[in-house]
Amino acid sequence: MSTNKKAAKPAPERDDVLTYISAKPNRQAVETPPANDNQPAAPFDLSFLDDINDEAEIADIARRAERLGHAALIAMAIGLAAAPLLYLMLA
């Protein structure tokens, strides 16, 4: 038996026929950006805090919010206590 085996030769490089394909294509230059570029020409700030400029107004808003929170808490407590009583009365 002959053990004379020839090694496989690598294929020669063929740069003249193969086209290089990049995973990340080059960006094309455009004259105008698309309509949905999300970059306005002049940045604008839509903040409601610009309308509130007085410390007394801010404190008043905070007081009203706190009172509303307390009222909502009391209403929920009454509702949670009254719901079982209403169920027992109607059952």
C-alpha positions in Angstrom: 0.0 0.0 0.0 1.2 3.4 -0.9 0.9 6.2 1.6 1.8 8.8 -0.9 -1.0 11.4 -0.6 -0.7 14.8 -2.0 -1.8 17.7 0.2 -4.6 19.8 -1.0 -3.5 23.1 -2.5 -5.3 26.3 -1.4 -7.3 28.0 -4.1 -5.5 31.0 -5.6 -6.8 34.4 -4.6 -8.9 35.9 -7.3 -9.3 39.6 -6.4 -10.0 40.5 -10.0 -13.3 38.6 -10.0 -14.5 38.9 -6.4 -16.4 41.9 -5.3 -15.8 43.2 -1.8 -19.1 43.5 0.1 -19.0 45.4 3.4 -21.3 44.6 6.3 -21.7 48.4 6.8 -22.4 50.1 3.5 -21.1 53.6 2.8 -23.5 56.4 3.5 -24.7 58.3 0.4 -24.5 62.0 0.5 -27.9 63.7 0.1 -28.6 67.4 -0.6 -31.6 67.6 1.7 -32.2 65.5 4.9 -35.3 63.3 5.0 -38.6 64.6 6.3 -38.3 62.5 9.5 -34.8 63.5 10.6 -36.0 64.6 14.0 -33.6 67.5 14.0 -35.4 70.8 13.7 -33.6 73.8 12.2 -34.0 75.8 15.4 -34.2 73.8 18.7 -37.2 74.8 20.7 -38.1 74.2 24.3 -41.7 73.4 25.2 -41.6 73.6 28.9 -44.6 74.7 31.1 -42.1 75.7 33.7 -41.3 78.9 31.7 -44.9 80.1 32.4 -44.5 79.6 36.1 -42.0 82.1 37.3 -43.2 83.1 40.8 -42.2 81.2 43.9 -45.6 81.9 45.4 -47.4 80.3 42.5 -45.2 77.2 42.8 -45.9 76.9 46.5 -49.7 77.4 45.8 -49.6 74.6 43.2 -47.8 72.3 45.6 -50.3 73.0 48.4 -53.3 72.3 46.1 -51.6 69.0 45.0 -51.0 68.0 48.5 -54.7 68.7 49.5 -55.9 66.8 46.5 -53.7 63.8 47.5 -55.1 63.9 51.0 -58.7 64.0 49.7 -58.0 61.0 47.4 -56.5 59.0 50.3 -59.5 59.7 52.5 -61.9 58.8 49.7 -60.1 55.5 49.1 -60.1 54.6 52.8 -63.9 55.3 53.0 -64.5 53.2 49.9 -62.4 50.3 51.2 -64.3 50.4 54.5 -67.7 50.8 53.0 -67.4 48.1 50.3 -67.5 45.1 52.7 -70.4 46.7 54.7 -72.4 47.3 51.5 -71.7 43.7 50.5 -72.9 42.3 53.9 -76.0 44.5 53.8 -77.0 43.3 50.3 -76.2 39.7 50.8 
